[in-house]
Amino acid sequence: TEDLARLFRVSRIQLADGKPEGAQESEEIEGLSVLVEPAAGEKCERCWTYATEVGKDTAHPTLCGRCSKVMEDIS
């Protein structure tokens, strides 16, 4: 799902069976429903995705966990 999130340029994707309450059904793909909601957390200064772990790394308090690791790897 992380690859799908990057492909769709969203913070998170959750795949589920059935139709969540409030989801929109596709008119073209039978059985496909989509629900869009605001992401939880804060916006990462580097990748601009919203993540709940932003602010947890004291060395990189404005970055998400993935970006914090990238910054550590290149330092």
Distance bins in CASP14 RR format, pairs under 12 A and 6 or more apart:
PFRMAT RR
TARGET T0000
AUTHOR 0000-0000-0000
RMODE 2
METHOD distances of the structure
MODEL  1
1 7 0 0 0 0 0 1 0 0 0 0 0
1 8 0 0 0 0 0 1 0 0 0 0 0
1 10 0 0 0 0 0 1 0 0 0 0 0
1 11 0 0 0 0 0 1 0 0 0 0 0
1 12 1 0 0 1 0 0 0 0 0 0 0
1 13 1 0 1 0 0 0 0 0 0 0 0
1 14 1 0 0 1 0 0 0 0 0 0 0
1 15 1 0 0 1 0 0 0 0 0 0 0
1 16 0 0 0 0 0 1 0 0 0 0 0
2 8 0 0 0 0 0 1 0 0 0 0 0
2 10 0 0 0 0 0 1 0 0 0 0 0
2 11 0 0 0 0 0 1 0 0 0 0 0
2 12 0 0 0 0 1 0 0 0 0 0 0
2 13 0 0 0 0 1 0 0 0 0 0 0
2 14 0 0 0 0 0 1 0 0 0 0 0
2 15 0 0 0 0 0 1 0 0 0 0 0
2 47 0 0 0 0 0 1 0 0 0 0 0
2 49 0 0 0 0 0 1 0 0 0 0 0
2 51 0 0 0 0 0 1 0 0 0 0 0
2 64 0 0 0 0 0 1 0 0 0 0 0
2 66 0 0 0 0 1 0 0 0 0 0 0
3 9 0 0 0 0 0 1 0 0 0 0 0
3 10 0 0 0 0 0 1 0 0 0 0 0
3 13 0 0 0 0 1 0 0 0 0 0 0
4 10 0 0 0 0 1 0 0 0 0 0 0
4 11 0 0 0 0 0 1 0 0 0 0 0
4 12 0 0 0 0 1 0 0 0 0 0 0
4 13 1 0 1 0 0 0 0 0 0 0 0
4 14 0 0 0 0 0 1 0 0 0 0 0
4 15 0 0 0 0 1 0 0 0 0 0 0
5 11 1 0 0 1 0 0 0 0 0 0 0
5 12 1 0 1 0 0 0 0 0 0 0 0
5 13 1 0 1 0 0 0 0 0 0 0 0
5 14 0 0 0 0 1 0 0 0 0 0 0
5 15 0 0 0 0 0 1 0 0 0 0 0
5 39 0 0 0 0 1 0 0 0 0 0 0
5 47 0 0 0 0 0 1 0 0 0 0 0
5 49 1 0 0 1 0 0 0 0 0 0 0
5 50 0 0 0 0 0 1 0 0 0 0 0
5 51 0 0 0 0 0 1 0 0 0 0 0
5 64 0 0 0 0 0 1 0 0 0 0 0
5 66 0 0 0 0 0 1 0 0 0 0 0
6 12 0 0 0 0 0 1 0 0 0 0 0
6 13 0 0 0 0 1 0 0 0 0 0 0
6 47 0 0 0 0 1 0 0 0 0 0 0
6 48 0 0 0 0 0 1 0 0 0 0 0
6 49 0 0 0 0 1 0 0 0 0 0 0
6 66 0 0 0 0 0 1 0 0 0 0 0
7 13 0 0 0 0 1 0 0 0 0 0 0
8 34 0 0 0 0 0 1 0 0 0 0 0
8 36 0 0 0 0 0 1 0 0 0 0 0
8 49 0 0 0 0 0 1 0 0 0 0 0
9 39 0 0 0 0 0 1 0 0 0 0 0
9 47 0 0 0 0 0 1 0 0 0 0 0
9 48 0 0 0 0 1 0 0 0 0 0 0
9 49 0 0 0 0 1 0 0 0 0 0 0
10 34 0 0 0 0 0 1 0 0 0 0 0
10 36 0 0 0 0 1 0 0 0 0 0 0
10 37 0 0 0 0 0 1 0 0 0 0 0
10 38 0 0 0 0 0 1 0 0 0 0 0
10 39 1 0 0 1 0 0 0 0 0 0 0
10 47 0 0 0 0 0 1 0 0 0 0 0
10 48 0 0 0 0 0 1 0 0 0 0 0
10 49 1 0 0 1 0 0 0 0 0 0 0
10 50 0 0 0 0 1 0 0 0 0 0 0
10 51 0 0 0 0 0 1 0 0 0 0 0
11 36 0 0 0 0 0 1 0 0 0 0 0
11 37 0 0 0 0 0 1 0 0 0 0 0
11 38 0 0 0 0 1 0 0 0 0 0 0
11 39 1 1 0 0 0 0 0 0 0 0 0
11 40 0 0 0 0 1 0 0 0 0 0 0
11 41 0 0 0 0 1 0 0 0 0 0 0
11 42 0 0 0 0 0 1 0 0 0 0 0
11 43 0 0 0 0 1 0 0 0 0 0 0
11 44 0 0 0 0 1 0 0 0 0 0 0
11 47 0 0 0 0 1 0 0 0 0 0 0
11 48 0 0 0 0 1 0 0 0 0 0 0
11 49 1 0 1 0 0 0 0 0 0 0 0
11 50 1 0 1 0 0 0 0 0 0 0 0
11 51 1 0 0 1 0 0 0 0 0 0 0
11 52 0 0 0 0 1 0 0 0 0 0 0
11 53 0 0 0 0 0 1 0 0 0 0 0
11 54 0 0 0 0 0 1 0 0 0 0 0
11 64 0 0 0 0 1 0 0 0 0 0 0
11 66 0 0 0 0 0 1 0 0 0 0 0
12 36 0 0 0 0 0 1 0 0 0 0 0
12 37 0 0 0 0 1 0 0 0 0 0 0
12 38 0 0 0 0 0 1 0 0 0 0 0
12 39 1 0 1 0 0 0 0 0 0 0 0
12 40 0 0 0 0 1 0 0 0 0 0 0
12 41 0 0 0 0 0 1 0 0 0 0 0
12 49 1 0 0 1 0 0 0 0 0 0 0
12 50 1 0 0 1 0 0 0 0 0 0 0
12 51 0 0 0 0 1 0 0 0 0 0 0
12 52 0 0 0 0 1 0 0 0 0 0 0
12 64 0 0 0 0 0 1 0 0 0 0 0
13 34 0 0 0 0 0 1 0 0 0 0 0
13 35 0 0 0 0 0 1 0 0 0 0 0
13 36 0 0 0 0 0 1 0 0 0 0 0
13 37 0 0 0 0 0 1 0 0 0 0 0
13 39 0 0 0 0 0 1 0 0 0 0 0
13 49 0 0 0 0 0 1 0 0 0 0 0
14 20 0 0 0 0 1 0 0 0 0 0 0
14 23 0 0 0 0 0 1 0 0 0 0 0
14 34 0 0 0 0 0 1 0 0 0 0 0
14 35 0 0 0 0 1 0 0 0 0 0 0
14 36 0 0 0 0 0 1 0 0 0 0 0
14 37 0 0 0 0 1 0 0 0 0 0 0
14 39 0 0 0 0 0 1 0 0 0 0 0
14 40 0 0 0 0 0 1 0 0 0 0 0
15 32 0 0 0 0 0 1 0 0 0 0 0
15 33 0 0 0 0 0 1 0 0 0 0 0
15 34 0 0 0 0 0 1 0 0 0 0 0
15 35 0 0 0 0 0 1 0 0 0 0 0
16 23 0 0 0 0 1 0 0 0 0 0 0
16 32 0 0 0 0 0 1 0 0 0 0 0
16 33 0 0 0 0 1 0 0 0 0 0 0
16 34 0 0 0 0 0 1 0 0 0 0 0
16 35 0 0 0 0 1 0 0 0 0 0 0
17 31 0 0 0 0 0 1 0 0 0 0 0
17 32 0 0 0 0 0 1 0 0 0 0 0
17 33 0 0 0 0 0 1 0 0 0 0 0
18 25 0 0 0 0 0 1 0 0 0 0 0
18 31 0 0 0 0 1 0 0 0 0 0 0
18 32 0 0 0 0 0 1 0 0 0 0 0
18 33 1 0 0 1 0 0 0 0 0 0 0
18 34 0 0 0 0 0 1 0 0 0 0 0
18 35 0 0 0 0 0 1 0 0 0 0 0
19 25 1 0 0 1 0 0 0 0 0 0 0
19 26 0 0 0 0 0 1 0 0 0 0 0
19 31 1 0 0 1 0 0 0 0 0 0 0
19 32 0 0 0 0 1 0 0 0 0 0 0
19 33 1 0 1 0 0 0 0 0 0 0 0
19 34 0 0 0 0 1 0 0 0 0 0 0
19 35 0 0 0 0 1 0 0 0 0 0 0
20 33 1 0 0 1 0 0 0 0 0 0 0
20 34 0 0 0 0 1 0 0 0 0 0 0
20 35 1 0 1 0 0 0 0 0 0 0 0
20 36 0 0 0 0 0 1 0 0 0 0 0
20 37 0 0 0 0 1 0 0 0 0 0 0
21 33 0 0 0 0 0 1 0 0 0 0 0
21 35 0 0 0 0 1 0 0 0 0 0 0
21 37 0 0 0 0 0 1 0 0 0 0 0
22 33 0 0 0 0 1 0 0 0 0 0 0
22 34 0 0 0 0 1 0 0 0 0 0 0
22 35 1 0 1 0 0 0 0 0 0 0 0
22 36 0 0 0 0 1 0 0 0 0 0 0
22 37 0 0 0 0 1 0 0 0 0 0 0
23 31 0 0 0 0 0 1 0 0 0 0 0
23 32 0 0 0 0 1 0 0 0 0 0 0
23 33 1 1 0 0 0 0 0 0 0 0 0
23 34 1 0 0 1 0 0 0 0 0 0 0
23 35 1 1 0 0 0 0 0 0 0 0 0
23 36 0 0 0 0 1 0 0 0 0 0 0
23 37 0 0 0 0 0 1 0 0 0 0 0
24 31 0 0 0 0 0 1 0 0 0 0 0
24 32 0 0 0 0 1 0 0 0 0 0 0
24 33 1 0 0 1 0 0 0 0 0 0 0
24 34 1 0 1 0 0 0 0 0 0 0 0
24 35 1 0 0 1 0 0 0 0 0 0 0
24 36 0 0 0 0 1 0 0 0 0 0 0
25 31 1 0 0 1 0 0 0 0 0 0 0
25 32 1 0 0 1 0 0 0 0 0 0 0
25 33 1 0 1 0 0 0 0 0 0 0 0
25 34 0 0 0 0 1 0 0 0 0 0 0
25 35 0 0 0 0 0 1 0 0 0 0 0
26 32 1 0 1 0 0 0 0 0 0 0 0
26 33 1 0 0 1 0 0 0 0 0 0 0
26 34 1 0 0 1 0 0 0 0 0 0 0
27 33 0 0 0 0 0 1 0 0 0 0 0
27 34 0 0 0 0 0 1 0 0 0 0 0
28 34 0 0 0 0 0 1 0 0 0 0 0
37 50 0 0 0 0 0 1 0 0 0 0 0
38 50 1 0 0 1 0 0 0 0 0 0 0
39 48 0 0 0 0 0 1 0 0 0 0 0
39 49 1 0 0 1 0 0 0 0 0 0 0
39 50 1 1 0 0 0 0 0 0 0 0 0
39 51 1 0 0 1 0 0 0 0 0 0 0
39 52 0 0 0 0 1 0 0 0 0 0 0
39 54 0 0 0 0 0 1 0 0 0 0 0
39 64 0 0 0 0 0 1 0 0 0 0 0
40 49 0 0 0 0 0 1 0 0 0 0 0
40 50 1 0 0 1 0 0 0 0 0 0 0
40 51 0 0 0 0 1 0 0 0 0 0 0
40 52 1 0 1 0 0 0 0 0 0 0 0
40 53 0 0 0 0 0 1 0 0 0 0 0
40 54 0 0 0 0 0 1 0 0 0 0 0
41 49 0 0 0 0 1 0 0 0 0 0 0
41 50 1 0 1 0 0 0 0 0 0 0 0
41 51 1 0 0 1 0 0 0 0 0 0 0
41 52 1 0 1 0 0 0 0 0 0 0 0
41 53 0 0 0 0 1 0 0 0 0 0 0
41 54 1 0 0 1 0 0 0 0 0 0 0
41 55 0 0 0 0 1 0 0 0 0 0 0
41 56 0 0 0 0 0 1 0 0 0 0 0
41 64 0 0 0 0 1 0 0 0 0 0 0
42 48 0 0 0 0 0 1 0 0 0 0 0
42 49 0 0 0 0 0 1 0 0 0 0 0
42 50 1 0 0 1 0 0 0 0 0 0 0
42 51 1 0 0 1 0 0 0 0 0 0 0
42 52 1 0 0 1 0 0 0 0 0 0 0
42 53 0 0 0 0 1 0 0 0 0 0 0
42 54 1 1 0 0 0 0 0 0 0 0 0
42 55 1 0 0 1 0 0 0 0 0 0 0
42 56 0 0 0 0 0 1 0 0 0 0 0
42 61 0 0 0 0 1 0 0 0 0 0 0
42 62 0 0 0 0 1 0 0 0 0 0 0
42 63 0 0 0 0 1 0 0 0 0 0 0
42 64 0 0 0 0 1 0 0 0 0 0 0
42 65 0 0 0 0 0 1 0 0 0 0 0
43 49 1 0 0 1 0 0 0 0 0 0 0
43 50 1 0 1 0 0 0 0 0 0 0 0
43 51 0 0 0 0 1 0 0 0 0 0 0
43 52 0 0 0 0 0 1 0 0 0 0 0
43 54 1 0 0 1 0 0 0 0 0 0 0
43 55 0 0 0 0 0 1 0 0 0 0 0
43 62 0 0 0 0 1 0 0 0 0 0 0
43 63 0 0 0 0 0 1 0 0 0 0 0
43 64 0 0 0 0 1 0 0 0 0 0 0
43 67 0 0 0 0 0 1 0 0 0 0 0
44 50 1 0 0 1 0 0 0 0 0 0 0
44 51 1 0 1 0 0 0 0 0 0 0 0
44 52 0 0 0 0 0 1 0 0 0 0 0
44 53 0 0 0 0 1 0 0 0 0 0 0
44 54 1 0 1 0 0 0 0 0 0 0 0
44 55 0 0 0 0 1 0 0 0 0 0 0
44 56 0 0 0 0 0 1 0 0 0 0 0
44 57 0 0 0 0 0 1 0 0 0 0 0
44 60 0 0 0 0 1 0 0 0 0 0 0
44 61 0 0 0 0 0 1 0 0 0 0 0
44 62 1 0 0 1 0 0 0 0 0 0 0
44 63 1 0 1 0 0 0 0 0 0 0 0
44 64 1 1 0 0 0 0 0 0 0 0 0
44 65 0 0 0 0 1 0 0 0 0 0 0
44 66 0 0 0 0 1 0 0 0 0 0 0
44 67 1 0 1 0 0 0 0 0 0 0 0
44 68 0 0 0 0 1 0 0 0 0 0 0
44 70 0 0 0 0 0 1 0 0 0 0 0
44 71 0 0 0 0 0 1 0 0 0 0 0
45 51 0 0 0 0 0 1 0 0 0 0 0
45 54 0 0 0 0 1 0 0 0 0 0 0
45 55 0 0 0 0 0 1 0 0 0 0 0
45 60 0 0 0 0 1 0 0 0 0 0 0
45 61 0 0 0 0 1 0 0 0 0 0 0
45 62 1 0 1 0 0 0 0 0 0 0 0
45 63 1 0 0 1 0 0 0 0 0 0 0
45 64 0 0 0 0 1 0 0 0 0 0 0
45 65 0 0 0 0 0 1 0 0 0 0 0
45 67 0 0 0 0 1 0 0 0 0 0 0
45 68 0 0 0 0 0 1 0 0 0 0 0
45 71 0 0 0 0 0 1 0 0 0 0 0
46 54 0 0 0 0 0 1 0 0 0 0 0
46 57 0 0 0 0 0 1 0 0 0 0 0
46 60 0 0 0 0 1 0 0 0 0 0 0
46 61 0 0 0 0 0 1 0 0 0 0 0
46 62 1 0 0 1 0 0 0 0 0 0 0
46 63 1 0 1 0 0 0 0 0 0 0 0
46 64 1 0 0 1 0 0 0 0 0 0 0
46 65 0 0 0 0 1 0 0 0 0 0 0
46 66 0 0 0 0 1 0 0 0 0 0 0
46 67 1 0 1 0 0 0 0 0 0 0 0
46 68 0 0 0 0 1 0 0 0 0 0 0
46 69 0 0 0 0 0 1 0 0 0 0 0
46 70 1 0 0 1 0 0 0 0 0 0 0
46 71 1 0 0 1 0 0 0 0 0 0 0
46 74 0 0 0 0 0 1 0 0 0 0 0
47 54 0 0 0 0 0 1 0 0 0 0 0
47 60 0 0 0 0 0 1 0 0 0 0 0
47 62 0 0 0 0 0 1 0 0 0 0 0
47 63 0 0 0 0 1 0 0 0 0 0 0
47 64 1 0 0 1 0 0 0 0 0 0 0
47 65 0 0 0 0 1 0 0 0 0 0 0
47 66 1 0 0 1 0 0 0 0 0 0 0
47 67 1 0 1 0 0 0 0 0 0 0 0
47 68 0 0 0 0 0 1 0 0 0 0 0
47 69 0 0 0 0 0 1 0 0 0 0 0
47 70 0 0 0 0 1 0 0 0 0 0 0
47 71 0 0 0 0 0 1 0 0 0 0 0
48 54 0 0 0 0 0 1 0 0 0 0 0
48 62 0 0 0 0 0 1 0 0 0 0 0
48 63 0 0 0 0 0 1 0 0 0 0 0
48 64 0 0 0 0 1 0 0 0 0 0 0
48 67 0 0 0 0 1 0 0 0 0 0 0
49 63 0 0 0 0 0 1 0 0 0 0 0
49 64 1 0 0 1 0 0 0 0 0 0 0
49 65 0 0 0 0 0 1 0 0 0 0 0
49 66 0 0 0 0 1 0 0 0 0 0 0
49 67 0 0 0 0 1 0 0 0 0 0 0
50 64 0 0 0 0 1 0 0 0 0 0 0
51 57 0 0 0 0 0 1 0 0 0 0 0
51 62 0 0 0 0 0 1 0 0 0 0 0
51 63 0 0 0 0 1 0 0 0 0 0 0
51 64 1 1 0 0 0 0 0 0 0 0 0
51 65 1 0 0 1 0 0 0 0 0 0 0
51 66 1 0 0 1 0 0 0 0 0 0 0
51 67 0 0 0 0 1 0 0 0 0 0 0
51 68 0 0 0 0 0 1 0 0 0 0 0
52 64 0 0 0 0 1 0 0 0 0 0 0
52 65 0 0 0 0 1 0 0 0 0 0 0
53 60 0 0 0 0 0 1 0 0 0 0 0
53 61 0 0 0 0 0 1 0 0 0 0 0
53 62 0 0 0 0 0 1 0 0 0 0 0
53 63 0 0 0 0 1 0 0 0 0 0 0
53 64 1 0 1 0 0 0 0 0 0 0 0
53 65 1 0 1 0 0 0 0 0 0 0 0
53 66 0 0 0 0 1 0 0 0 0 0 0
53 67 0 0 0 0 1 0 0 0 0 0 0
53 68 0 0 0 0 1 0 0 0 0 0 0
53 69 0 0 0 0 0 1 0 0 0 0 0
54 60 0 0 0 0 1 0 0 0 0 0 0
54 61 1 0 0 1 0 0 0 0 0 0 0
54 62 1 0 0 1 0 0 0 0 0 0 0
54 63 1 0 0 1 0 0 0 0 0 0 0
54 64 1 0 1 0 0 0 0 0 0 0 0
54 65 1 0 0 1 0 0 0 0 0 0 0
54 66 0 0 0 0 0 1 0 0 0 0 0
54 67 0 0 0 0 1 0 0 0 0 0 0
54 68 0 0 0 0 1 0 0 0 0 0 0
55 61 1 0 1 0 0 0 0 0 0 0 0
55 62 1 0 0 1 0 0 0 0 0 0 0
55 63 1 0 0 1 0 0 0 0 0 0 0
55 64 0 0 0 0 1 0 0 0 0 0 0
55 65 0 0 0 0 1 0 0 0 0 0 0
55 67 0 0 0 0 0 1 0 0 0 0 0
55 68 0 0 0 0 1 0 0 0 0 0 0
56 62 0 0 0 0 0 1 0 0 0 0 0
56 63 0 0 0 0 1 0 0 0 0 0 0
56 64 0 0 0 0 1 0 0 0 0 0 0
56 65 1 0 0 1 0 0 0 0 0 0 0
56 67 0 0 0 0 0 1 0 0 0 0 0
56 68 0 0 0 0 1 0 0 0 0 0 0
57 63 1 0 0 1 0 0 0 0 0 0 0
57 64 0 0 0 0 1 0 0 0 0 0 0
57 65 1 0 0 1 0 0 0 0 0 0 0
57 66 0 0 0 0 0 1 0 0 0 0 0
57 67 0 0 0 0 1 0 0 0 0 0 0
57 68 1 0 1 0 0 0 0 0 0 0 0
57 69 0 0 0 0 1 0 0 0 0 0 0
57 70 0 0 0 0 0 1 0 0 0 0 0
57 71 0 0 0 0 1 0 0 0 0 0 0
57 72 0 0 0 0 1 0 0 0 0 0 0
58 68 0 0 0 0 1 0 0 0 0 0 0
59 65 0 0 0 0 0 1 0 0 0 0 0
59 67 0 0 0 0 0 1 0 0 0 0 0
59 68 1 0 0 1 0 0 0 0 0 0 0
59 69 0 0 0 0 0 1 0 0 0 0 0
59 71 1 0 0 1 0 0 0 0 0 0 0
59 72 1 0 0 1 0 0 0 0 0 0 0
59 75 0 0 0 0 1 0 0 0 0 0 0
60 66 0 0 0 0 0 1 0 0 0 0 0
60 67 1 0 0 1 0 0 0 0 0 0 0
60 68 1 0 1 0 0 0 0 0 0 0 0
60 69 0 0 0 0 1 0 0 0 0 0 0
60 70 0 0 0 0 1 0 0 0 0 0 0
60 71 1 0 1 0 0 0 0 0 0 0 0
60 72 1 0 0 1 0 0 0 0 0 0 0
60 73 0 0 0 0 0 1 0 0 0 0 0
60 74 0 0 0 0 0 1 0 0 0 0 0
60 75 0 0 0 0 1 0 0 0 0 0 0
61 67 0 0 0 0 0 1 0 0 0 0 0
61 68 0 0 0 0 1 0 0 0 0 0 0
61 71 0 0 0 0 0 1 0 0 0 0 0
62 68 0 0 0 0 1 0 0 0 0 0 0
62 71 0 0 0 0 0 1 0 0 0 0 0
63 69 0 0 0 0 1 0 0 0 0 0 0
63 70 0 0 0 0 1 0 0 0 0 0 0
63 71 1 0 0 1 0 0 0 0 0 0 0
63 72 0 0 0 0 0 1 0 0 0 0 0
64 70 0 0 0 0 1 0 0 0 0 0 0
64 71 0 0 0 0 0 1 0 0 0 0 0
65 71 0 0 0 0 1 0 0 0 0 0 0
65 72 0 0 0 0 1 0 0 0 0 0 0
65 73 0 0 0 0 0 1 0 0 0 0 0
66 72 0 0 0 0 0 1 0 0 0 0 0
66 73 0 0 0 0 0 1 0 0 0 0 0
67 73 0 0 0 0 0 1 0 0 0 0 0
67 74 0 0 0 0 0 1 0 0 0 0 0
68 74 0 0 0 0 0 1 0 0 0 0 0
68 75 0 0 0 0 0 1 0 0 0 0 0
69 75 0 0 0 0 0 1 0 0 0 0 0
END
